[in-house]
Amino acid sequence: MPSEFISKIIKFVLMSATLGEFSTERKHKTRGAVNMWLNAPFGTGKTSLISPLAQEGLAVFVHDYTVAGLVGTIKRTGLATIGEIRNLADNTAILEEFQNTPKTSRAILLSLMEDHHYSRILGFEILKPECVEEEGFSFKAEGTRLSIQLRASFIVLSMSYRTPSTLEEALLSRCIPVFLDASVEEQTDLFVKGNSLSVKGSEIRKAREELKGVSVLVPTRVRERIAKKYRNSEIKPENLTRAMWDFTRIAFLTAHERGENEITKETIEETEWLIKVQEIGYAKRTLTKTAYEIYLMLANSDKPLTASEVAERMKLSREHTSRILNELVKRKLAKKVQVSKKVCYFVEKESESEEESEEE
């Protein structure tokens, strides 16, 4: 994926950390923050890409995923400590290897990603109620209930690819999925050019201050224009609503950059690049682990491969391999071509795709 698109998405994730809610005339409400799930195998420059954000104070790495470290410690006599979650208010949280975190901590973070709210019943009654109210954050422990409000955006990082499960589905409903594939082309590019973001800290801080607590009403005419853009997309129906809301969030942030306070026809046109990113991200993220490994094999190959060649390298049956390859073609992640009377498969390089677009 072109680094300019990754830079754009990360910029909008950072900008949106302080945003309030988006709503419709029918009072449907959703978060304003843009969240991103960056899938990047070891050696793809993920750390060099993300670490400078924390160094500039634009994001915070979450280090302690225990419930006590993340949320805090509550005793019958009252609140003992508030955890790391307090430092995330009006900022962007970076969650490394989220899939390996404890189940309870995952549930807390997933709730905060989607609703900016988390609550649970405690196993005892608190004798001394506690209430901490700060900008972008509140922590209440009263009676038998704990509740947290957190205004923040999230970048989820994962190195290993797993066959989709309930957890992956939960992340997909909250984040824009983006891939840094360990292809030969991308690795040589990384070695020569390095990996950096074109994000200016001063601009992010200014946008966060201007957008702090802002709620956005998205009228029907705007939603209709956005929906029209997705009628011919390759995104599965179950992912369409979340994809369109992410488009809406980024279209609003694009309008804000232009000095406008509402989504216009022009900003919708300007945001159209996101649809291709979403198509690729959702298509890859819903592959099985084996299918993704075959995709990477094709991406790294300097020539098209037959089903038999792929099957031999993967130590799979030809029939099973053919089904996976055809699924990749169906999802438009790979292409099929006839070479010397043999059916071969390949992944189109980004440079080739860009050249074709220019010719058209």
C-alpha positions in Angstrom: 0.0 0.0 0.0 1.4 3.5 -0.9 2.9 5.1 2.2 1.0 8.3 1.4 -2.3 6.6 2.2 -0.9 5.2 5.5 0.3 8.6 6.4 -3.1 10.1 5.7 -5.0 7.6 7.8 -2.6 8.0 10.8 -2.8 11.8 10.5 -6.6 11.5 10.7 -6.5 9.1 13.6 -4.3 11.6 15.5 -6.5 14.5 14.6 -9.7 12.8 15.7 -8.6 12.0 19.2 -10.6 14.9 20.8 -13.7 14.7 18.6 -17.1 14.2 20.1 -20.0 12.2 18.6 -21.4 11.9 15.0 -25.2 11.7 14.8 -28.1 11.6 12.4 -31.5 13.4 12.4 -32.9 10.2 13.8 -30.7 10.5 16.9 -28.4 7.6 15.9 -25.0 8.3 17.5 -21.5 6.9 16.8 -18.0 7.9 17.8 -16.1 10.7 16.1 -12.7 9.1 16.5 -11.0 7.3 13.7 -9.3 4.0 14.8 -6.7 2.1 12.7 -5.6 -1.6 12.8 -2.1 -1.8 11.3 -1.1 -5.3 10.4 2.7 -5.3 10.0 5.0 -8.4 10.1 8.4 -8.2 11.8 10.8 -6.2 9.7 8.4 -3.9 7.9 9.5 -0.7 9.7 6.4 -0.5 11.9 8.4 0.7 14.9 10.3 3.4 13.0 6.9 4.5 11.6 5.0 4.7 14.9 7.6 5.5 17.6 8.1 9.1 16.6 4.4 9.8 17.3 5.0 8.9 21.0 8.3 10.8 21.1 6.4 14.0 19.9 3.7 13.5 22.5 1.1 12.8 19.8 0.4 9.3 21.0 0.9 7.1 24.0 2.1 3.4 24.0 0.0 1.3 26.4 2.6 -0.9 28.3 0.6 -2.6 31.1 -2.4 -4.7 30.0 -3.3 -6.1 33.4 -6.6 -4.8 34.6 -4.9 -3.2 37.6 -2.3 -1.5 35.4 -4.8 -0.4 32.8 -7.9 0.6 34.8 -6.6 0.8 38.4 -7.2 -0.8 41.8 -10.5 -0.5 43.6 -11.0 -1.7 47.1 -14.1 -1.9 49.3 -12.8 1.1 51.2 -12.5 3.2 48.0 -10.2 3.9 45.1 -6.5 3.0 45.5 -5.1 4.0 42.1 -6.2 4.9 38.6 -4.3 3.0 35.9 -2.6 3.9 32.6 -5.9 4.6 31.0 -5.9 8.1 32.6 -3.0 9.1 30.4 -4.9 8.3 27.1 -7.5 11.1 27.4 -7.6 13.4 24.3 -4.7 11.5 22.9 -4.1 8.5 20.6 -3.4 5.1 22.3 -1.0 2.7 20.6 -1.8 -0.9 21.4 0.9 -3.4 20.5 0.1 -7.1 19.9 -3.5 -6.4 21.1 -4.5 -10.0 20.3 -2.2 -11.3 23.1 -3.6 -9.1 25.8 -5.7 -10.7 28.7 -9.4 -11.2 27.8 -10.7 -8.8 30.4 -8.4 -6.0 29.3 -9.4 -6.6 25.7 -13.1 -6.2 26.6 -12.4 -2.9 28.3 -10.4 -1.5 25.4 -12.8 -2.7 22.8 -15.6 -1.0 24.6 -13.6 2.2 24.9 -12.7 2.1 21.2 -16.3 1.9 20.1 -18.4 3.7 22.7 -15.7 5.7 24.6 -17.4 4.2 27.7 -16.9 1.2 29.9 -18.8 0.0 32.9 -19.0 -3.2 35.0 -20.5 -4.4 38.3 -18.0 -5.0 41.1 -18.2 -8.0 43.4 -18.6 -5.7 46.4 -20.0 -2.4 47.5 -17.6 0.6 47.7 -17.9 2.2 51.1 -16.3 5.5 49.9 -17.6 6.5 46.5 -14.9 8.0 44.1 -15.4 10.4 41.2 -12.6 11.8 39.1 -13.7 14.3 36.3 -11.0 15.6 33.9 -11.1 16.8 30.3 -11.7 13.8 28.1 -11.8 11.4 31.0 -14.0 10.4 33.9 -13.7 7.6 36.5 -16.6 6.8 38.8 -16.7 4.1 41.4 -20.0 4.1 43.3 -22.1 1.5 45.0 -21.3 -1.7 43.1 -20.5 -0.1 39.7 -17.4 1.1 38.1 -17.8 3.4 35.0 -15.2 5.1 32.8 -15.5 7.6 30.0 -12.5 8.1 27.7 -12.2 10.4 24.7 -9.3 9.0 22.6 -8.4 7.4 19.2 -6.6 4.1 18.8 -3.9 2.5 16.7 -3.8 -1.2 17.1 -0.6 -3.0 16.0 -0.2 -6.7 15.2 2.8 -8.5 13.8 1.4 -12.0 13.5 -1.5 -12.9 11.2 -4.2 -15.1 12.6 -7.2 -16.8 11.0 -10.1 -14.5 11.8 -11.9 -15.1 15.1 -14.5 -13.2 17.2 -11.7 -10.9 18.4 -10.6 -10.1 14.8 -14.2 -9.4 13.9 -14.6 -7.1 16.9 -11.5 -5.1 15.9 -12.7 -4.9 12.3 -15.9 -3.3 13.5 -13.9 -0.6 15.2 -10.8 0.0 13.1 -9.8 0.7 9.5 -7.6 -2.4 8.6 -4.3 -1.5 6.9 -1.5 -3.8 5.9 2.2 -3.4 5.6 3.1 -6.5 3.7 6.7 -7.9 3.8 7.0 -8.1 0.1 10.5 -7.9 -1.6 9.6 -4.6 -3.3 8.4 -3.0 0.0 11.5 -4.3 1.9 14.0 -2.9 -0.6 12.1 0.4 -0.6 12.3 0.4 3.2 16.1 -0.2 3.1 16.6 2.7 0.6 14.2 5.3 1.7 13.4 4.3 5.3 9.9 4.6 6.8 8.6 7.9 8.0 5.3 9.8 8.3 4.6 13.2 6.8 2.8 14.3 10.0 3.4 17.7 11.6 3.0 17.8 15.3 2.0 21.5 15.5 -0.8 20.9 13.0 -2.1 17.9 14.9 -2.2 19.8 18.2 -4.0 22.7 16.6 -6.6 20.4 15.0 -7.1 18.6 18.3 -7.7 21.9 20.1 -10.2 23.1 17.5 -12.1 19.8 17.4 -12.2 19.2 21.1 -15.6 17.9 22.1 -17.1 18.9 18.7 -20.3 16.9 17.8 -21.2 16.5 14.2 -24.6 16.1 12.7 -24.5 14.2 9.4 -27.6 15.0 7.3 -29.4 12.5 5.1 -28.2 14.2 1.8 -24.6 13.7 2.9 -25.1 10.1 3.8 -26.9 9.4 0.5 -23.9 10.9 -1.4 -21.5 8.7 0.6 -23.6 5.6 0.2 -23.6 6.1 -3.6 -19.8 5.9 -3.6 -20.0 2.4 -2.1 -22.7 0.9 -4.4 -20.0 -0.6 -6.7 -17.4 -1.3 -4.1 -15.9 -4.8 -3.4 -16.6 -4.5 0.3 -18.8 -7.3 1.8 -22.3 -6.1 3.0 -21.4 -6.9 6.7 -18.5 -4.4 6.5 -20.3 -1.7 4.6 -21.9 0.3 7.4 -18.6 0.6 9.4 -16.7 1.4 6.2 -19.2 4.3 5.3 -19.0 5.7 8.8 -15.2 5.8 8.7 -15.4 7.5 5.3 -17.8 10.1 6.9 -15.3 10.7 9.8 -12.4 11.2 7.4 -14.5 13.4 5.0 -15.3 15.6 7.9 -11.7 15.9 9.0 -10.7 16.6 5.4 -13.3 19.4 5.4 -11.8 20.7 8.6 -8.4 20.8 7.0 -9.9 23.0 4.2 -11.3 25.4 6.8 -14.9 24.1 6.4 -17.1 22.9 9.2 -19.3 20.5 7.2 -18.9 17.7 4.7 -19.4 18.9 1.2 -19.6 17.3 -2.3 -16.0 18.3 -2.8 -14.7 16.7 0.4 -16.5 13.5 -0.4 -14.8 13.4 -3.8 -11.5 14.2 -2.1 -12.0 11.2 0.3 -12.7 8.6 -2.4 -9.2 7.2 -2.1 -10.2 5.6 1.2 -12.6 3.1 -0.5 -9.7 1.3 -2.2 -7.8 1.1 1.0 -10.8 -0.3 2.8 -11.5 -2.8 0.0 -8.0 -4.2 0.2 -7.9 -4.1 4.0 -11.2 -5.9 4.6 -10.4 -8.5 1.9 -7.0 -9.3 3.4 -8.1 -9.2 7.0 -10.8 -11.8 6.5 -8.5 -14.3 4.9 -7.4 -17.5 6.7 -3.8 -17.6 7.8 -3.0 -20.1 5.0 -4.6 -17.9 2.4 -2.7 -14.8 3.6 0.6 -16.8 3.4 -0.2 -17.8 -0.2 -1.0 -14.1 -1.0 2.4 -13.1 0.4 4.1 -15.9 -1.6 2.5 -14.5 -4.8 3.4 -10.9 -3.8 7.1 -11.9 -3.3 7.4 -14.0 -6.5 9.1 -12.5 -9.5 7.0 -14.6 -11.9 3.4 -15.9 -11.9 3.0 -19.3 -10.2 0.8 -22.3 -11.0 -1.5 -23.9 -8.4 0.9 -27.0 -8.4 3.9 -24.8 -7.6 2.1 -23.0 -4.8 0.8 -26.3 -3.4 4.3 -27.9 -3.4 5.8 -24.9 -1.6 3.0 -24.8 0.9 2.8 -28.6 1.3 -0.9 -28.5 0.6 -3.1 -30.5 -1.8 -3.5 -29.0 -5.3 -7.3 -29.0 -4.9 -7.2 -27.0 -1.6 -4.6 -24.6 -3.1 -6.7 -24.0 -6.2 -9.7 -23.1 -4.0 -7.6 -20.6 -2.1 -6.1 -19.1 -5.2 -9.6 -18.7 -6.8 -10.8 -17.0 -3.6 -7.9 -14.5 -3.8 -8.8 -13.8 -7.5 -12.5 -13.4 -6.5 -11.5 -10.8 -3.8 -9.3 -9.1 -6.4 -6.1 -9.7 -4.3 -4.6 -11.8 -7.1 -4.9 -12.1 -10.8 -5.1 -15.2 -13.1 -3.3 -15.4 -16.4 -2.6 -18.1 -19.0 1.2 -18.7 -19.6 2.2 -21.4 -22.1 -1.1 -23.2 -21.7 -0.8 -23.2 -17.9 -3.0 -21.2 -15.6 -0.8 -19.0 -13.4 -1.5 -16.6 -10.5 0.2 -13.4 -9.5 -0.2 -10.3 -7.3 -0.1 -7.1 -9.2 2.7 -4.7 -8.0 1.6 -1.3 -7.0 3.9 0.4 -9.6 2.3 -1.7 -12.3 -1.2 -0.7 -11.1 -0.3 3.0 -11.0 1.1 2.8 -14.6 -2.1 1.2 -15.9 -4.2 4.0 -14.2 -2.0 6.7 -15.8 -2.5 5.1 -19.3 -6.2 5.0 -18.8 
